[in-house]
Amino acid sequence: MTDKAWKMLGFVLLCGSAVWIGAADVQAAGKTTTVTAGTPVAGMEVYMDEYQESVKQKSEQTGASLTQEKMRYGTFHTIFKNLGVATVEDSLNIRKEPKNSAEIVGKLKSHAGASVLSEENGWYKIKSGQVTGYVYGKYLATGKEARAMAYYDMRLMLRVDTDTLRVRRQPGTDSEIVGRIHEGETYRYISAKDGWAKIEYQGQAAYAFVPEYATIAYTIPEAVKNDDIRTQVVNYAVKFVGKPYRWGGTDPNTGADCSGFVQYVMEHGAGVRLDRTSRQQAGEGEAIPASSMEPGDLLFYSSGREIDHVAMYIGKGQIVHAANRRSGVKISTWNYRKPVTIRRVIP
C-alpha cells in the first residue's frame, strides 16, 4: 500500500468527516476548522501499527546516508505525548496563565501539535517546541480527533533537538549562513548526504549539519515563540522586495498597495489580521515611541492631514513597504519621512 493510501486509511479509520466552524481565542485570528471523531473501527490499532512500521522503514531508507548514531526516526508519536492539535484556521494564542487577559508567550499555527500536560477550567496546559503555556480547550483537538488530523497532515520533517543550529546556503562550513533554527522547530526534510540535511527553509532549499539527537519524522509543526514571530514576519515580508506595487492590490505576489502589503504579510507571516486601509490600521494595536520600535511594528505616514502610507519596521533603522508604482516593494530608512504614529500590533 502506498504512503498516501496508508495516510488516507488512517484518517478514515480514526475519524468521520464532519467539520464545524467557530470563533477562536480572543486574539487568535481566524475561524476554527476541526474534524469530529467517528465511531471506532474494530482493528484500527492494528492498521495504525502497520502504518507506523511502514513510516519507520521509509524514514530509515530516506536518511540512510546520515550518521546513524546521530539520528532518530519516528512519527509524531515520538515527539508528542498526549497529542493536542490546534483547530483554528490561522493561529492559536498560547498564554502564560489560563485566562484570556494573560500574556501571550507563543502561537500554535493551524494544525500544529503540542503535548497536553494537564487541564484546568477549560484550558489545556501544553508544551510545544520551546513553548509551555495555556490554550483554550475549545480550540485544541485531543485523543482520536487529534491523531486523525496528525495522520492526515504529517510530512517528513527534520526536527531540531539542540539549542541552535546554523542553516547554510550550501552544504559545507564555508557556505553562507542564511539563518538559525532552534530546539523544537520542524522543517520539511528533502534529503541528506555526508551528514548534511537538505531542508526547506523560508521557502527555499538550505542545509544544516545534523546535530546529535536530531529526529527525522513524519510529524506536524510545533509552536512558535512569541519573540520568534517578529523574526518570522520580517523574513516573510522581505521575500517580496522587488514585487510590483498595484493600487488596490492585496497580494504582493501579484501586486499590492502599501496597506494591502502590510495586511497580507501580517496575516500570513504572523497570524495577525488587520483592517484594509492605512487609516484603519493606524487605529489598531498600541502606540509606541520610536525608541521602543521592534521588528514587526508598523509605521504610518501622512502627506497632509490624513494618514496615507504604512510600512513595517524590520530592524537596524529600516522598513519594508510597497512604496509606489516606480519602486514596488522596497527597503527604506524608517525616517525617510516623519511618521505620524508607530503602532504595535504583534502582542
WORAVEN-V770827 format. One record per pair of residues at least 24 apart in sequence whose C-alpha atoms are under 10 Angstrom apart, sorted by the first residue. I is the first residue (numbers start at 1). J is the second residue. Records with the same first field share a line. If there is no record, write none. Layout:
I = J + J
This chain:
1 = 51 + 54
2 = 54
3 = 51 + 54 + 55 + 58
4 = 152
5 = 51
6 = 47 + 48 + 50 + 51 + 52 + 54 + 55 + 151 + 152
7 = 48 + 51 + 148 + 150 + 151 + 152 + 153 + 154
8 = 148 + 151 + 152
9 = 44 + 47 + 48 + 51 + 148 + 151 + 152
10 = 44 + 45 + 47 + 48 + 51 + 147 + 148 + 149 + 150 + 151 + 152
11 = 37 + 144 + 145 + 147 + 148 + 149 + 150 + 151 + 152 + 153
12 = 37 + 38 + 41 + 148 + 151 + 152
13 = 37 + 38 + 39 + 40 + 41 + 42 + 43 + 44 + 45 + 47 + 48 + 144 + 148
14 = 38 + 39 + 40 + 41 + 44 + 45 + 48 + 143 + 144 + 145 + 146 + 147 + 148 + 149 + 151
15 = 39 + 40 + 41 + 144 + 145 + 146 + 147 + 148 + 149
16 = 40 + 145 + 148
20 = 87
21 = 87 + 88 + 89
22 = 87 + 88 + 89 + 138 + 139
23 = 88 + 89 + 138 + 139
24 = 87 + 88 + 89 + 90 + 91 + 92 + 93 + 136 + 138 + 139
25 = 88 + 91 + 92 + 93 + 94 + 100 + 135 + 136 + 137 + 138 + 139
26 = 92 + 93 + 100 + 101 + 136
27 = 91 + 92 + 93 + 100 + 101 + 104 + 271 + 272 + 273 + 346 + 347
28 = 88 + 89 + 90 + 91 + 92 + 93 + 94 + 107 + 108 + 109 + 271 + 272 + 273
29 = 88 + 89 + 90 + 91 + 92 + 93 + 267 + 270 + 271 + 272 + 273 + 274
30 = 88 + 89 + 90 + 91 + 92 + 110 + 267 + 271 + 272 + 273
31 = 87 + 88 + 89 + 90 + 91 + 110 + 139
32 = 86 + 87 + 88 + 89 + 90 + 91 + 92 + 110 + 138 + 139 + 140
33 = 86 + 87 + 88 + 89 + 90 + 110 + 111 + 139
34 = 85 + 86 + 87 + 88 + 89 + 110 + 111 + 139 + 140 + 141 + 145 + 146 + 149
35 = 87 + 141 + 144 + 145 + 146 + 148 + 149
36 = 141 + 144 + 145 + 146 + 148 + 149
37 = 141 + 142 + 143 + 144 + 145 + 146 + 147 + 148 + 149
38 = 144 + 145
40 = 144
48 = 151
51 = 151
52 = 77 + 218
55 = 156 + 217 + 218
56 = 216 + 217 + 218
58 = 156 + 217 + 218
59 = 156 + 157 + 216 + 217 + 218
60 = 216 + 217
62 = 156 + 189 + 190 + 191 + 192 + 216
63 = 189 + 190 + 191 + 192 + 193 + 195 + 197 + 216
64 = 191 + 192 + 193
65 = 191 + 192 + 193 + 194 + 195 + 196 + 197
66 = 191 + 192 + 193 + 194 + 195 + 196 + 197 + 209 + 210
67 = 193 + 194 + 195 + 196 + 210 + 211 + 212
68 = 195 + 212
69 = 212 + 213
70 = 195 + 210 + 211 + 212 + 213 + 214 + 215
71 = 195 + 210 + 211 + 212 + 213 + 214 + 215 + 216
72 = 159 + 212 + 213 + 214 + 215 + 216 + 217
73 = 158 + 213 + 214 + 215 + 216 + 217 + 218
74 = 156 + 215 + 216 + 217 + 218 + 219
75 = 150 + 151 + 154 + 155 + 156 + 157 + 215 + 216 + 217 + 218 + 219 + 220
76 = 113 + 114 + 147 + 150 + 151 + 154 + 155 + 217 + 218 + 219 + 220 + 221
77 = 147 + 150 + 217 + 218 + 219
78 = 215 + 217 + 218 + 219
79 = 113 + 114 + 115 + 128 + 129 + 159 + 184 + 215 + 217 + 218 + 219 + 220 + 222
80 = 113 + 114 + 115 + 116 + 127 + 128 + 129 + 219 + 220 + 222
81 = 114 + 115 + 116 + 117 + 127
82 = 114 + 115 + 116 + 117 + 118 + 126 + 142 + 143 + 146 + 147
83 = 113 + 114 + 115 + 116 + 117 + 126 + 140 + 141 + 142 + 143 + 144 + 145 + 146 + 147 + 150
84 = 111 + 112 + 113 + 114 + 115 + 116 + 117 + 124 + 126 + 127 + 128 + 137 + 139 + 140 + 141 + 142 + 143 + 144 + 145 + 146 + 147 + 149 + 150
85 = 109 + 110 + 111 + 112 + 113 + 114 + 115 + 116 + 139 + 140 + 141 + 142 + 143 + 145 + 146 + 147 + 148 + 149 + 150 + 220 + 221 + 222
86 = 110 + 111 + 112 + 113 + 114 + 135 + 137 + 138 + 139 + 140 + 141 + 142 + 146 + 149 + 222 + 223
87 = 111 + 112 + 113 + 138 + 139 + 140 + 141 + 146 + 149
88 = 112 + 138 + 139 + 140
89 = 271
90 = 267 + 268 + 270 + 271 + 272 + 273
91 = 223 + 224 + 267 + 270 + 271 + 272
92 = 135 + 136 + 139 + 140 + 223 + 271
93 = 133 + 134 + 135 + 136 + 223 + 224 + 226 + 271
94 = 124 + 125 + 126 + 127 + 128 + 131 + 132 + 133 + 134 + 135 + 136 + 223 + 224 + 225 + 226
95 = 125 + 131 + 132 + 133 + 134 + 135 + 136
96 = 125 + 131 + 132 + 133 + 134 + 135
97 = 123 + 125 + 133 + 134 + 135
98 = 122 + 123 + 124 + 125 + 133 + 134 + 135 + 136
99 = 123 + 134 + 135 + 136
100 = 134 + 135 + 136
102 = 134
103 = 133 + 226 + 347
104 = 133 + 134 + 135 + 225 + 226 + 346 + 347
105 = 131 + 132 + 133 + 134 + 223 + 224 + 225 + 226 + 227 + 347
106 = 130 + 131 + 132 + 133 + 134 + 223 + 224 + 225 + 226 + 227 + 228 + 229 + 347
107 = 131 + 133 + 135 + 222 + 223 + 224 + 225 + 226 + 228 + 229 + 270 + 271
108 = 135 + 140 + 221 + 222 + 223 + 224 + 225 + 271
109 = 221 + 222 + 223 + 224 + 270 + 271
110 = 139 + 221 + 271
111 = 140 + 141 + 146 + 149 + 150 + 153 + 154 + 220 + 221 + 222
112 = 140 + 149 + 150 + 153 + 154 + 219 + 220 + 221 + 222 + 223 + 224
113 = 140 + 141 + 142 + 146 + 147 + 149 + 150 + 219 + 220 + 221 + 222 + 223
114 = 140 + 142 + 220 + 221 + 222 + 223
115 = 142 + 222
116 = 140 + 142
126 = 223
127 = 222 + 223
128 = 184 + 185 + 221 + 222 + 223 + 224 + 225
129 = 159 + 160 + 161 + 182 + 183 + 184 + 185 + 186 + 221 + 222 + 223 + 224 + 225
130 = 163 + 182 + 183 + 184 + 185 + 222 + 223 + 224 + 225
131 = 184 + 222 + 223 + 224 + 225 + 226
132 = 223 + 225
149 = 220
150 = 218 + 219 + 220 + 221
151 = 218 + 219 + 220
152 = 220
153 = 218 + 219 + 220 + 221
154 = 217 + 218 + 219 + 220 + 221
155 = 187 + 188 + 189 + 217 + 218 + 219 + 220 + 221
156 = 186 + 187 + 188 + 189 + 190 + 216 + 217 + 218 + 219 + 220
157 = 185 + 186 + 187 + 188 + 189 + 190 + 199 + 200 + 215 + 216 + 217 + 218 + 219 + 220 + 221
158 = 184 + 185 + 186 + 187 + 188 + 189 + 190 + 191 + 197 + 198 + 199 + 200 + 208 + 210 + 214 + 215 + 216 + 217 + 218 + 219
159 = 183 + 184 + 185 + 186 + 187 + 188 + 189 + 213 + 214 + 215 + 216 + 217 + 218 + 219 + 220 + 221 + 222
160 = 184 + 185 + 186 + 187 + 210 + 211 + 212 + 213 + 214 + 215 + 216
161 = 185 + 186 + 210 + 211 + 212 + 213 + 214 + 215
162 = 210 + 211 + 212 + 213 + 214
164 = 211
165 = 208 + 209 + 210 + 211
166 = 207 + 208 + 209
167 = 197 + 198 + 199 + 201 + 206 + 207 + 208 + 209
168 = 196 + 198 + 201 + 205 + 206 + 207 + 208 + 209
169 = 198 + 201 + 204 + 205 + 206 + 207 + 208
170 = 196 + 198 + 205 + 206 + 207 + 208
171 = 195 + 196 + 197 + 198 + 206 + 207 + 208 + 209
172 = 196 + 207 + 208 + 209
173 = 208 + 209
175 = 207
177 = 206 + 207 + 208
178 = 202 + 206 + 207
179 = 206 + 208 + 235
180 = 208
181 = 208
183 = 214
184 = 221 + 222 + 223 + 224
185 = 221 + 222 + 223 + 224
186 = 215 + 216 + 217 + 219 + 220 + 221 + 222 + 223
187 = 216 + 219 + 220 + 221
188 = 216 + 217 + 218 + 219 + 220 + 221
189 = 216 + 217 + 218
202 = 232 + 235 + 236 + 239
203 = 236 + 239
224 = 270
226 = 270 + 346 + 347
227 = 295 + 346 + 347
228 = 270
229 = 269 + 270 + 271 + 295 + 296 + 346 + 347
230 = 266 + 269 + 270 + 294 + 295 + 296 + 297 + 314 + 346
231 = 269 + 270 + 294 + 295 + 296 + 314 + 315
232 = 269 + 270 + 295 + 296
233 = 265 + 266 + 267 + 268 + 269 + 270 + 271 + 295 + 296 + 312 + 314 + 346
234 = 265 + 266 + 269 + 270 + 295 + 296 + 297 + 312 + 313 + 314 + 315 + 319 + 320
235 = 265 + 269 + 296 + 314
236 = 265 + 266 + 268 + 269 + 270
237 = 261 + 262 + 264 + 265 + 266 + 268 + 269 + 296 + 312 + 314 + 320 + 321 + 329
238 = 265 + 312 + 314 + 319 + 320 + 321 + 329 + 330 + 331
239 = 329
240 = 265 + 320 + 321 + 322 + 328 + 329 + 330
241 = 320 + 321 + 322 + 327 + 328 + 329 + 330 + 331
242 = 322 + 327 + 328 + 329 + 330 + 331
243 = 322 + 327 + 328 + 329 + 330
244 = 322 + 323 + 324 + 325 + 326 + 327 + 328 + 329 + 330
245 = 321 + 322 + 323 + 324 + 325 + 326 + 327 + 328 + 329 + 330
246 = 322 + 324 + 325 + 328
247 = 322 + 324 + 325
248 = 276 + 277
250 = 276
252 = 322 + 328 + 329
255 = 322 + 325 + 328 + 329
256 = 321 + 322 + 323 + 324 + 325 + 328 + 329
257 = 309 + 310 + 321 + 322 + 323 + 324 + 325 + 328 + 329
258 = 308 + 309 + 310 + 311 + 312 + 320 + 321 + 322 + 323 + 324 + 328 + 329
259 = 300 + 308 + 309 + 310 + 311 + 321 + 322
260 = 310 + 322
261 = 310 + 311 + 312 + 320 + 321 + 322 + 329
262 = 296 + 298 + 310 + 311 + 312 + 320 + 321 + 322
265 = 296 + 312
266 = 296 + 312 + 345 + 346
269 = 296
270 = 296 + 346
271 = 346
272 = 345 + 346 + 347
273 = 345
274 = 345
277 = 307 + 308 + 309 + 310
278 = 306 + 307 + 308 + 309 + 310 + 311
279 = 306 + 307 + 308 + 309 + 310
280 = 307
281 = 307 + 310 + 343 + 345
282 = 307 + 308 + 309 + 310 + 340 + 341 + 342 + 343 + 344 + 345
283 = 341 + 343 + 345
284 = 343 + 344 + 345
285 = 342 + 343 + 344 + 345 + 346 + 347
286 = 341 + 342 + 343 + 344 + 345 + 346 + 347
287 = 341 + 342 + 343 + 344 + 345
288 = 341 + 342 + 343 + 344
289 = 341 + 342 + 343
290 = 334 + 335 + 339 + 341 + 342 + 343
292 = 342 + 344
293 = 317 + 342 + 343 + 344
294 = 344 + 346
295 = 319 + 344 + 346
296 = 320 + 343 + 344 + 345 + 346
297 = 342 + 343 + 344 + 345 + 346
298 = 339 + 341 + 342 + 343 + 344 + 345 + 346
299 = 334 + 335 + 338 + 339 + 340 + 341 + 342 + 343 + 344
300 = 337 + 338 + 339 + 340 + 341 + 342 + 343
301 = 335 + 337 + 338 + 339 + 340 + 341 + 342
302 = 337 + 338 + 339 + 340 + 341
303 = 337 + 338 + 340
306 = 340
307 = 339 + 340 + 341
309 = 339 + 340
310 = 339 + 341 + 342
311 = 339 + 342
312 = 342 + 343
313 = 342
